[in-house]
Amino acid sequence: MLDEALCPAFFLENFMNETRVALSFQSDNLQRFIFDNAEIRGEWVHLHETWQNVISRREYPPAIQNLLGQMMAAAALLAATVKIDGRLVLQIKSSGPVTLMMVECTSQNTLRAFAQWDEDEEIIDNGSLAEITGEGNLAITIEMDGANTPYQGIVSLDGGSVAELLQTYFRQSEQLETQVWLSSNAHCVAGLLIQQLPSADEHNAQDAESWNRISQLSATVKDSELLDLGAGTLLHRLFHEEECRLLSLNTLEFACNCSRERVANTISLLGQQDAMNLVEEKGNIEVACEFCNEHYYFDKNEVVFIFIENSEGSVFNSETVH
């Protein structure tokens, strides 16, 4: 964990440290930071191995892959901002070539993601958000451990990018000034978020001036800088004249909680007759996890066993695969 002022002296003193760990920033980190001279906080995220785990399991058209990568960076930033104790899900449902996109980020710092699309439709490699999704909504769902009802915010897909949709969400739901930058390529994904603290006063001239100044500095960030630089170097480039302080650094990773037990429980929800009809027709029941693309197979004897277990008090719980 780092907790130092991002001033020129700090970077000169720590240049060798950052050089030694230059590769580690690509190992899936989220860095929080705060400005001591302004009521503003921020986050930077960079995903490499997590992203490779997602795109190695399914071949996506370039435009869909780019959008899914931006959503992964966005989910990590958003989960850290709202400080969940549970899981946060970003989900796009739309009428365009892409029908469904989903990213999950948990309080255990794990992520997983997938997209569904009409493979008969042509998808332009550099297609815009509107061209890929058409009409639809972005839903932000927060499920807190121990809570009976999840929170959900919904934003229409009217913005030109995922970043704009998130900014709209914060403006409408949280009423906090927020700016987001997201970038993605075949190697990695990254994002930057700055946000006014709840204690900031929009009518205070100094708070307003600080927000305008730091927003303008942040807006100079380039995609190549987001994707190629570590947090320390990037923040120094952007804010070397500000009193910016690094806070906690979290490591993120890919993980999927699907299991044979959960799939068996899903089959039990079909009902015994429908499940047996399906296994008689197909020879077995095959279930594929949308997130990790793991395939689970159950033959007739295994399907019979599922319902015997249920009738005797199953060890399977009531959760489904997703």
C-alpha positions in Angstrom: 0.0 0.0 0.0 1.3 3.5 -0.9 0.4 6.7 0.9 2.6 9.4 -0.4 2.2 12.8 -1.9 2.5 12.7 -5.7 5.0 15.5 -6.0 8.2 15.7 -8.1 10.3 14.8 -5.1 8.3 11.7 -4.4 8.7 10.5 -7.9 12.4 11.1 -8.0 12.8 9.3 -4.7 10.7 6.4 -5.8 11.6 6.2 -9.5 13.7 3.1 -9.0 11.0 1.4 -7.0 8.5 2.0 -9.8 11.0 0.8 -12.4 11.4 -2.4 -10.4 7.7 -3.0 -10.3 6.9 -1.7 -13.8 5.6 -5.1 -14.9 3.5 -5.6 -11.8 1.0 -2.8 -12.6 -0.2 -5.0 -15.5 -1.1 -7.8 -13.0 -4.6 -6.5 -12.5 -4.6 -3.7 -10.0 -7.0 -1.0 -8.9 -5.3 2.1 -7.3 -7.3 4.6 -5.3 -6.1 8.2 -4.9 -7.2 11.4 -3.3 -6.4 15.1 -3.7 -5.4 16.9 -0.5 -5.9 20.3 -2.0 -9.4 19.5 -3.4 -12.6 17.7 -2.4 -11.9 15.1 -5.1 -11.1 11.4 -5.1 -10.2 9.0 -7.9 -9.4 5.5 -9.1 -7.3 3.9 -11.8 -7.7 0.3 -12.9 -5.6 -1.9 -15.2 -6.6 -5.5 -16.2 -4.4 -7.9 -18.1 -4.6 -11.5 -16.9 -8.2 -11.1 -15.9 -9.0 -9.7 -19.4 -7.0 -12.5 -21.1 -9.0 -15.1 -19.1 -12.3 -13.6 -20.5 -11.3 -13.3 -24.2 -9.5 -16.7 -24.3 -12.7 -18.5 -23.5 -14.8 -17.2 -26.4 -13.9 -15.5 -29.6 -15.6 -12.1 -29.8 -15.8 -9.7 -32.8 -13.4 -6.8 -32.3 -16.1 -4.2 -31.6 -17.9 -6.4 -29.1 -14.5 -7.3 -27.4 -13.7 -3.6 -27.1 -17.0 -2.8 -25.6 -16.9 -5.7 -23.2 -13.4 -4.6 -22.1 -14.6 -1.1 -21.3 -17.4 -2.6 -19.3 -15.0 -4.7 -17.3 -12.9 -1.6 -16.4 -16.1 0.3 -15.6 -17.4 -2.5 -13.3 -14.1 -2.5 -11.3 -14.1 1.3 -10.9 -17.8 1.4 -10.0 -17.5 -1.4 -7.4 -14.6 0.3 -5.8 -16.5 3.7 -5.8 -19.7 2.4 -4.1 -17.6 0.1 -1.8 -19.8 -3.0 -2.1 -19.9 -6.0 0.3 -21.3 -8.4 -2.1 -21.4 -8.1 -5.9 -22.0 -5.5 -8.6 -23.3 -6.4 -12.0 -23.2 -4.2 -15.1 -25.6 -5.5 -17.8 -26.6 -4.3 -21.2 -29.8 -5.6 -22.8 -30.4 -4.3 -26.2 -32.1 -4.7 -29.6 -29.0 -4.5 -31.8 -26.5 -7.2 -32.9 -25.5 -7.5 -29.2 -28.4 -8.7 -27.2 -26.8 -9.1 -23.8 -23.5 -8.1 -22.1 -22.8 -8.8 -18.5 -19.8 -8.1 -16.2 -19.7 -9.0 -12.5 -17.3 -7.6 -9.9 -17.3 -8.9 -6.3 -16.1 -7.5 -3.0 -13.5 -10.4 -3.1 -11.9 -8.4 -6.0 -12.9 -11.0 -8.7 -14.4 -10.3 -12.1 -16.1 -12.3 -14.9 -17.8 -11.3 -18.1 -19.5 -12.4 -21.3 -21.5 -11.2 -24.3 -24.2 -12.7 -26.5 -24.8 -11.5 -30.0 -26.5 -12.4 -33.3 -23.8 -14.2 -35.3 -25.9 -13.7 -38.5 -25.5 -10.0 -38.3 -22.5 -8.1 -39.6 -20.7 -6.2 -36.8 -18.3 -3.4 -38.0 -14.9 -3.7 -36.4 -14.9 -0.1 -35.2 -18.7 0.0 -34.6 -20.0 2.6 -32.1 -22.0 1.8 -29.0 -25.2 2.7 -30.8 -24.3 0.5 -33.8 -23.5 -2.5 -31.6 -26.3 -2.3 -29.2 -29.2 -0.4 -30.8 -31.9 0.6 -28.3 -31.7 -0.7 -24.8 -30.6 -0.1 -21.2 -27.6 -0.4 -19.0 -28.5 -1.8 -15.6 -26.3 -1.5 -12.6 -27.3 -4.0 -9.9 -25.7 -4.1 -6.4 -26.4 -7.2 -4.3 -25.2 -6.6 -0.7 -24.5 -9.7 1.4 -27.3 -10.1 3.9 -29.7 -7.8 2.1 -33.0 -9.1 0.9 -33.5 -6.7 -2.0 -30.8 -5.7 -4.5 -30.3 -2.1 -5.6 -30.7 -1.4 -9.3 -30.1 1.7 -11.3 -31.0 1.8 -15.0 -29.6 4.1 -17.7 -30.9 4.3 -21.3 -28.3 3.6 -24.0 -28.4 7.1 -25.2 -24.8 8.0 -24.6 -22.0 7.6 -27.0 -19.9 5.4 -24.8 -19.9 3.3 -21.6 -18.0 6.1 -19.9 -20.8 8.6 -20.7 -23.4 6.1 -19.4 -21.6 5.8 -16.1 -21.4 9.6 -15.8 -25.1 9.8 -16.4 -25.7 7.2 -13.7 -23.7 9.1 -11.1 -25.3 12.4 -12.1 -28.9 11.0 -11.8 -28.5 8.5 -9.0 -25.7 9.7 -6.8 -25.8 13.4 -7.7 -22.0 13.5 -7.7 -19.9 15.1 -10.3 -18.0 12.2 -11.9 -15.8 11.8 -15.0 -14.7 8.5 -16.4 -12.2 7.4 -19.1 -12.1 3.8 -20.4 -9.9 2.1 -22.9 -9.5 -1.5 -24.2 -7.5 -3.5 -26.7 -6.6 -7.2 -27.2 -3.9 -7.1 -24.6 -5.4 -5.2 -21.7 -8.2 -2.8 -20.5 -7.9 0.3 -18.3 -9.9 3.0 -16.7 -9.7 6.3 -14.8 -12.3 7.9 -12.6 -12.4 11.2 -10.7 -15.3 12.2 -8.5 -16.2 15.1 -6.2 -16.5 14.0 -2.6 -19.9 14.2 -1.0 -18.5 17.0 1.3 -17.8 19.2 -1.8 -20.1 22.3 -2.2 -21.0 22.9 -5.8 -21.8 26.5 -4.8 -18.4 27.0 -3.3 -16.2 28.9 -5.7 -13.0 27.1 -4.6 -14.6 23.6 -4.9 -16.0 24.5 -8.3 -12.7 25.8 -9.5 -10.8 22.7 -8.2 -13.2 20.4 -10.0 -12.9 22.3 -13.3 -9.1 22.3 -13.1 -8.7 18.7 -12.2 -11.4 17.6 -14.7 -9.5 19.5 -17.5 -6.2 17.9 -16.5 -7.8 14.4 -16.4 -9.3 14.9 -19.8 -5.9 15.2 -21.4 -5.3 11.4 -20.7 -4.7 9.4 -23.9 -5.7 5.8 -24.5 -2.1 4.8 -24.9 -1.3 6.3 -21.5 -4.2 4.4 -19.8 -3.2 1.1 -21.3 0.6 1.4 -21.1 1.5 3.3 -17.9 1.4 2.3 -14.3 -0.7 4.3 -11.8 2.2 6.3 -10.4 3.6 7.4 -13.7 0.2 8.2 -15.2 -1.0 10.3 -12.2 2.3 12.1 -12.1 1.9 13.1 -15.7 -1.6 14.3 -15.1 -1.4 15.9 -11.7 2.2 16.7 -10.9 1.3 20.2 -9.7 -1.6 18.9 -7.5 -1.4 17.4 -4.0 -2.5 14.0 -5.1 -2.0 11.1 -2.7 -2.0 7.3 -3.4 -4.2 5.2 -1.2 -4.9 1.5 -1.2 -3.9 -0.8 -4.1 -6.1 -3.8 -4.7 -5.2 -6.8 -6.8 -8.0 -8.1 -9.1 -8.4 -11.5 -10.7 -10.8 -13.6 -12.9 -13.0 -16.1 -11.0 -16.2 -17.9 -11.8 -18.3 -19.5 -9.1 -20.1 -22.0 -11.4 -19.9 -25.6 -10.2 -21.3 -29.1 -11.0 -23.3 -28.8 -7.8 -25.0 -25.6 -8.9 -25.7 -26.9 -12.4 -27.3 -30.0 -10.8 -29.5 -27.7 -8.8 -30.5 -25.8 -12.0 -31.5 -29.1 -13.6 -33.6 -29.9 -10.6 -35.6 -26.7 -11.2 -36.7 -28.1 -14.6 -38.8 -30.7 -12.8 -38.2 -34.4 -13.1 -40.4 -35.2 -16.0 -39.0 -32.4 -18.2 -35.4 -33.3 -17.2 -35.9 -37.0 -18.1 -37.6 -36.1 -21.4 -34.6 -34.0 -22.2 -32.0 -36.6 -21.4 -34.0 -39.2 -23.3 -34.0 -37.0 -26.3 -30.4 -35.8 -26.2 -28.7 -38.7 -24.5 -27.5 -36.4 -21.8 -28.0 -32.9 -20.5 -25.3 -30.4 -21.4 -25.1 -27.0 -19.6 -22.4 -24.4 -20.5 -21.5 -21.6 -18.2 -21.8 -18.3 -20.1 -19.0 -16.7 -18.1 -16.2 -19.2 -18.2 -17.5 -21.5 -21.0 -17.1 -24.6 -18.8 -19.4 -27.4 -20.1 -21.1 -29.8 -17.6 -22.6 -33.1 -18.8 -25.2 -35.3 -17.0 -26.2 -38.7 -18.2 -29.5 -40.4 -17.4 -28.2 -42.1 -14.2 -26.9 -38.8 -12.9 -30.2 -37.0 -13.7 -32.1 -39.7 -11.8 -29.7 -39.3 -8.9 -30.4 -35.5 -8.7 -34.1 -36.1 -8.1 -33.5 -38.9 -5.7 -31.3 -36.6 -3.7 -34.0 -33.9 -3.8 -36.7 -36.2 -2.6 -34.5 -37.3 0.4 -33.4 -33.8 1.3 -30.9 -32.6 -1.2 -27.5 -31.2 -0.3 -28.0 -28.8 -3.2 -29.0 -25.3 -2.2 -31.5 -23.1 -4.0 -28.9 -21.0 -5.9 -28.6 -21.4 -9.6 -25.5 -21.2 -11.8 -25.8 -17.4 -12.2 
